[in-house]
Amino acid sequence: MAEQEYDKYLQYSRTKLMNHLTAFALHRLLVQQKCQFRVTSNVVELGNMEQNRQKRAR
């Protein structure tokens, strides 16, 4: 098997995409199961939150 160059940015973006897709799949499952409890499935990008917090601190 040939070695491939590891692209950390490509892996990071794929991981973020999988997190989003997992949250959407969880939401769809909860809707299909007609969950009796009030449950939400959220996707949060912490990088944006950190930047916003830094701006408010100035």
Secondary structure, DSSP 8 states (H G I E B T S, - for coil): -------HHHHHHHHHHHHHHHHHHHHHHHHHTT-SS--------HHHHHHHHHHHH-
